[in-house]
Amino acid sequence: MYVTALAWLITGAVILGLFAFDLLFHVRSPHEPTFKESALWSGIYLGLALGFGVVVMWVWGGSYAGEYYAGFVTEWALSVDNLFVFTIIMGSFAVPRAHQQKVLLIGILMALGMRGIFIALGAAAINAYSWVFYLFALFLVYTAVSMLRGGGHEREVEQQRENRIVSIVRRFLPTTECYDGAKMVTKVDGKRVVTPMLLALIAIGFIDILFALDSIPAIYGLTSEPYIVFTANAFALMGLRQLYFLIGGLLDRLVYLSYGLSVILAFIGVKLLLHALHENTLPFVNGGEHIAVPEIPTALSLAVIAGVLVITTVASLLRTRHLERQQATENSNAG
C-alpha cells in the first residue's frame, strides 16, 4: 500500500479540522448534549468512518478496505470499553456535566497524539524486526487472559493506577477541590492552584497510554499498514465524545463486554502468532526458516470480530433485563 505524503497531509488536516469543528461549535459553549444531539452526531461520525472505508476501497483496493473496517470495528469496541473508565474518572472528580465535553475532547486529542507515537514506533519495530509479531501476539493473549480472569475488574485496577498518578501530581502542585468554570488553573487567596478539571485530564491522559498498549498491537494484528492503523484509530476516537453521552446509561448494561473483548484480543493474538510463524526469522524456531502455516484472512477476522460483539451485546442486554425482572419480582414479593 503506497500512501503519498500529500495523502497523509490531507488526511491529517481533515481529522484535525473535524476536531477543531467540535471544539469551536460544540465544546466552546458548555452544555450537556441532549440524546437527540448525541445520536445525530454519533451517526454523522459513524457515517464518516464508514465512508472513509469506501475511499480506501476506491484508491487502494478491497483488501485494504477490509483491513480498515476490521481495524475500525476493533478499535471502536475497545474505545467503548474505555468509556467505563472515563465514567469513573468523571464521577471521582465530580466533573460538571456541562464541562465533560471539553474534558473528553481534550482527552481524545491526547489519546490520538499518544497513539500516533505508538503507531510510528510499532511500524518502525515491525519493519526492522519481524519477530516483534511474536511479542505482540503473546502480549495480546496475556491481556485477553487477564481480562477474562478479571471479569471486568481490570477497570478497578486502572482506576487505582489513575488515583496514584493524581496523588503524585498533588504532592508537587497546589490544588483546590473547587471548580472555576472550565478553567484548569485558578487563583485562591492570590495563589495559583490547579483545579479538578486539570487533574481529570491528567488521569484520562494516563489511562489513554494504558489503553494504547492494548489497542495498537491489536490493530497491527489485522493490518501492517501504518496509514490504516492511524485512520482506524482516529475515526474510532472521533465519535467517542458523542458516544459517551449517547450510551452513558447503557454502559452498565454491557456486562459481558470485557469477556467479548478478551475473545477478540485472543483471536487477534492467535492470528498474529500464525503470521509470525509464517514470516519467521528466529534462528531457534525451525532453523530461522518460514513455517508453512495457514493464515487467517481479513474477511474471516472481520466476521469473527463483528459476530463476537453482536453476541456479547445481545447476551448482556438479555442478562441485565433478566436481572431487572428478577429484582422487580423480589421487590414485589417483599412489598
C-alpha positions in Angstrom: 0.0 0.0 0.0 1.7 3.2 -1.2 0.4 6.4 0.6 1.9 9.7 -0.7 3.0 12.4 1.7 0.2 14.6 0.2 -2.4 11.9 1.2 -1.0 11.9 4.8 -1.2 15.7 5.0 -4.7 15.8 3.6 -5.9 13.1 6.0 -4.3 14.7 9.0 -5.7 18.1 8.0 -9.2 16.7 7.7 -9.0 14.9 11.0 -7.7 17.9 12.8 -10.3 20.1 11.1 -13.1 17.8 12.4 -11.7 18.1 16.0 -11.4 21.9 15.6 -15.0 22.0 14.4 -16.0 20.1 17.5 -14.0 22.4 19.8 -15.5 25.6 18.2 -19.1 24.6 17.7 -19.9 22.0 20.4 -17.5 22.4 23.3 -17.0 26.2 23.2 -20.4 26.8 24.8 -20.5 24.5 27.9 -23.7 22.3 27.9 -24.8 18.8 28.4 -25.7 17.3 25.0 -29.2 16.0 24.6 -29.9 12.5 23.4 -31.0 13.8 20.0 -27.8 15.8 19.6 -25.6 12.9 20.6 -27.5 10.5 18.4 -27.2 12.8 15.4 -23.5 13.5 15.7 -22.7 9.8 16.6 -24.5 8.9 13.3 -22.6 11.5 11.4 -19.2 10.4 12.6 -20.0 6.7 12.1 -21.1 7.6 8.5 -17.7 9.4 8.0 -15.8 6.4 9.3 -17.7 4.0 7.0 -17.4 6.4 4.1 -13.7 6.6 4.5 -13.6 2.8 4.1 -15.2 3.4 0.7 -12.4 5.8 -0.2 -9.8 3.3 0.8 -11.5 0.7 -1.4 -11.6 3.1 -4.3 -8.0 4.2 -4.0 -6.2 1.2 -2.7 -8.5 -1.8 -3.2 -11.0 -4.0 -1.4 -8.4 -6.0 0.6 -7.1 -2.8 2.3 -10.7 -1.6 2.9 -11.4 -4.9 4.7 -8.4 -4.3 6.9 -9.6 -0.8 7.6 -13.1 -1.9 8.6 -11.7 -4.8 10.8 -9.4 -2.4 12.5 -12.1 0.3 12.9 -14.6 -2.1 14.5 -11.9 -3.5 16.9 -10.7 0.0 17.9 -14.3 1.2 18.3 -15.1 -1.7 20.6 -12.0 -1.1 22.7 -13.0 2.6 22.8 -16.4 1.7 24.2 -14.7 -0.2 26.9 -12.6 2.9 27.6 -15.9 4.8 28.3 -16.4 2.8 31.5 -13.1 4.2 33.0 -13.9 7.7 31.7 -17.2 7.5 33.5 -15.4 6.5 36.7 -12.9 9.4 36.3 -15.7 11.9 35.7 -17.5 10.7 38.8 -14.5 10.6 41.0 -13.6 14.2 40.2 -17.3 15.3 40.1 -16.8 17.0 36.7 -19.9 19.1 36.0 -21.9 17.6 33.1 -21.7 20.8 31.2 -17.9 20.7 31.1 -17.5 17.0 30.5 -17.5 17.5 26.7 -14.3 19.6 27.0 -12.5 17.1 29.2 -13.4 14.3 26.8 -12.4 16.2 23.7 -9.0 17.2 25.0 -8.5 13.7 26.4 -9.3 12.2 23.0 -6.9 14.6 21.3 -4.2 13.5 23.8 -5.1 9.9 23.1 -4.7 10.4 19.3 -1.4 12.0 19.8 -0.1 9.2 22.0 -1.4 6.6 19.7 0.3 8.3 16.8 3.6 7.9 18.6 2.9 4.2 19.4 1.9 3.6 15.8 5.1 5.1 14.5 7.2 3.1 17.0 5.3 -0.1 16.1 5.7 0.4 12.4 9.5 1.0 12.8 9.8 -2.1 15.0 7.9 -4.3 12.6 10.0 -3.1 9.6 13.2 -3.7 11.5 12.4 -6.9 13.3 9.8 -9.3 12.1 9.9 -11.2 15.4 8.1 -8.3 17.0 4.9 -10.1 15.9 5.7 -12.8 18.4 5.8 -10.2 21.2 2.5 -8.6 20.1 0.9 -12.0 19.9 2.0 -13.0 23.4 1.0 -9.6 24.8 -2.5 -9.8 23.3 -3.1 -13.3 24.6 -1.8 -12.3 28.0 -4.1 -9.3 28.0 -7.1 -11.5 26.9 -6.4 -14.0 29.7 -6.1 -11.1 32.3 -9.4 -9.6 31.1 -11.1 -13.0 31.3 -9.8 -13.8 34.7 -10.5 -10.3 36.0 -14.2 -10.4 34.8 -14.1 -6.6 34.2 -12.2 -5.8 37.4 -9.3 -4.5 35.3 -11.2 -1.2 35.2 -10.8 -1.0 39.0 -7.1 -1.6 38.6 -6.9 1.2 36.1 -8.7 3.5 38.4 -6.3 2.7 41.2 -3.4 3.5 38.9 -5.0 6.8 37.9 -5.5 7.6 41.6 -1.8 7.0 42.3 -0.8 9.3 39.4 -3.1 12.1 40.6 -1.7 11.7 44.2 1.8 12.2 42.8 0.6 15.4 41.0 -1.0 16.7 44.2 2.3 16.3 46.0 4.1 18.7 43.7 1.3 21.1 42.6 -1.1 23.2 44.8 -4.6 22.1 44.1 -8.2 23.0 45.0 -11.3 20.9 45.3 -13.4 23.7 43.8 -14.2 24.2 40.1 -13.9 27.6 38.4 -15.9 27.1 35.3 -13.8 25.2 32.7 -10.5 26.7 34.0 -7.7 24.3 34.7 -5.7 26.8 36.8 -7.3 29.4 39.0 -6.4 31.7 41.9 -7.3 31.1 45.6 -6.2 33.7 48.1 -3.9 35.2 45.5 -2.2 31.9 44.8 -2.4 29.9 41.5 -3.8 26.5 42.1 -4.8 23.5 39.9 -8.5 22.7 39.6 -10.0 19.2 39.5 -10.5 19.9 35.7 -6.8 19.6 35.1 -6.5 16.6 37.4 -9.2 14.8 35.5 -7.4 15.5 32.2 -4.1 14.1 33.7 -6.0 11.0 34.8 -7.6 10.5 31.4 -4.2 11.1 29.6 -2.5 8.5 31.8 -5.3 5.9 31.2 -5.1 6.6 27.4 -1.4 5.4 27.5 -2.5 2.1 29.0 -5.3 1.7 26.5 -2.9 2.4 23.6 -0.8 -0.5 24.8 -3.7 -2.8 24.1 -5.2 -1.2 21.0 -2.0 -0.7 18.9 -0.8 -4.3 19.0 -4.4 -5.5 18.4 -4.8 -3.5 15.2 -1.3 -4.4 13.9 -2.6 -8.0 14.1 -5.2 -7.0 11.4 -3.1 -4.8 9.2 0.6 -3.9 8.9 -0.2 -0.6 7.1 0.5 2.5 9.4 -1.9 4.6 7.4 -4.8 2.2 8.1 -3.8 1.8 11.7 -3.8 5.6 12.2 -7.0 6.3 10.4 -8.9 3.4 12.0 -7.8 4.8 15.5 -8.6 8.4 14.5 -12.2 7.6 13.3 -12.8 5.3 16.3 -11.8 8.1 18.7 -13.5 10.9 16.8 -17.1 9.9 17.7 -16.2 8.8 21.3 -17.4 12.1 22.8 -20.8 11.8 21.4 -21.0 8.1 22.1 -20.2 8.8 25.8 -23.4 10.9 26.2 -25.4 8.7 23.9 -24.9 5.4 25.6 -23.9 6.6 29.1 -26.9 4.9 30.6 -26.3 1.8 28.6 -22.7 1.2 29.7 -23.7 -0.6 32.9 -25.8 -3.0 30.9 -22.9 -4.2 28.8 -21.9 -6.7 31.5 -20.2 -9.1 29.1 -18.3 -6.6 27.0 -15.0 -7.3 28.7 -15.4 -11.1 28.0 -16.2 -10.4 24.3 -13.1 -8.1 24.1 -11.0 -10.8 25.7 -12.1 -13.3 23.0 -11.3 -10.7 20.2 -7.9 -10.0 21.6 -7.1 -13.7 22.0 -8.3 -14.3 18.4 -6.1 -11.5 17.0 -3.2 -12.8 19.2 -3.5 -16.2 17.5 -3.7 -14.5 14.1 -0.5 -12.6 14.9 1.2 -15.8 16.1 0.4 -17.6 12.8 1.6 -14.6 10.8 4.8 -14.5 12.9 5.4 -18.2 12.2 4.8 -17.6 8.5 7.3 -14.8 8.5 9.7 -16.4 11.0 13.3 -15.4 11.0 14.3 -16.5 14.6 17.2 -19.0 14.3 15.9 -21.1 17.2 12.5 -21.6 15.5 12.6 -24.0 12.6 16.2 -23.0 11.9 15.2 -19.5 11.1 13.1 -20.6 8.1 9.5 -19.6 7.4 6.9 -22.1 8.6 4.1 -23.0 6.2 1.1 -22.4 8.5 -2.4 -21.2 7.4 -3.1 -17.5 7.9 -6.4 -16.1 8.9 -7.9 -13.9 6.1 -9.2 -10.4 6.8 -12.7 -11.3 5.8 -12.8 -14.0 8.5 -11.3 -11.7 11.0 -14.0 -9.1 10.4 -16.7 -11.7 10.6 -15.4 -13.0 13.9 -15.0 -9.6 15.5 -18.4 -8.4 14.4 -20.0 -11.7 15.5 -18.4 -11.6 18.9 -19.6 -8.0 19.5 -23.1 -8.8 18.4 -23.4 -11.9 20.6 -21.8 -10.1 23.6 -24.1 -7.1 23.3 -27.3 -9.2 22.9 -26.3 -11.5 25.8 -25.5 -8.5 28.0 -28.9 -6.9 27.4 -30.7 -10.1 27.9 -28.8 -10.7 31.1 -29.5 -7.3 32.6 -33.2 -7.5 31.6 -33.5 -10.8 33.4 -31.8 -9.3 36.5 -34.1 -6.3 36.4 -37.2 -8.5 36.2 -35.9 -10.7 39.0 -35.2 -7.6 41.2 -38.7 -6.3 40.4 -40.3 -9.6 41.4 -38.3 -9.7 44.6 -39.3 -6.2 45.5 -43.0 -7.0 44.7 -42.9 -10.1 46.9 -41.2 -8.2 49.7 -43.9 -5.5 49.4 
